Amino acid sequence: MNEAAYSQEELLIAVLARRLRGMGHIAVGALSPIPGSAALLAQAQEVAGEMRVSIIHGDANNPFTDGGRELFDCAGQGRIDAFFLGGAQIDGGANINLLGVGDYPDLKKRFPGSFGSAYVYFVIPNIILFAPEHSKRVLVNKVDFISAPGTSDAGVHRPGGPKALVTGKCVMAFDADKKRFTLESVHPGVSVDEVKGATGFDFDVDDDVPETPAPTADELNRLRAEIAPNIAKTYPDFAKRVFG
């Protein structure tokens, strides 16, 4: 793979890394190789070198010895600036469903569950929703079950919440006051109409939607030379498949 070419995974890593610049402490949950790589790339690009990255999977970049309990403590104390969440379903109000599909409690399909998603959604100020599969199966009009709400009623103390949704087709920004997404950019080779056709909820679209910038030569060089061997300590299969 030459520097002019890049994979879909490398594009998504670069997109996520750009949104993390300037953050102090980024935490990444288990089974999240693309967000994990993005956090490490953002850290490598920091001039001041003060960014912390905690990947709650394996030992290589995991400072915690007690897993989720320490993560939740840090989040509750305001010591985590950014986190990633996904879901089997995400709707236009940024509600996420991690429980299952169907009418609760008679679910057609059951998923592992929410763990601490609802908690971190409320207390971490910069939540990036990540959905590699951009389809009406994932991005639905209304989630079947709200594992974690995208917004809260007036008067509810909520320092945390969603700021953006990054998918395999686009980037959307979220406005908590409007309770709506706005299309921010479409990835190379993807049209606005394609995004609309693959999305189950309504969202705002400006007259001129830019194309998501491709990874730069510097981003690709750092990613392949520095980040790939690092993330391989945590996700060896992913690193082998994406970086060779």
Secondary structure, 3 states (H helix, E strand, C coil): CCCCCCCHHHHHHHHHHHHCCCCCEEEECCCCHHHHHHHHHHHHHCCCCCCEEEECCCCCCCCCCCCHHHHHHHHHCCCCCEEEECCCEEECCCCEECCEEEECCEEEEECCCCCCHHHHHHHCCEEEEEECCCCCCCEECCCCCCCECCCCCCCCCCCCCEEEEEECCEEEEEECCCCEEEEEEECCCCCHHHHHHCCCCCCECCCCCCECCCCCHHHHHHHHHHHHHHHCCCCHHHHHHHHC
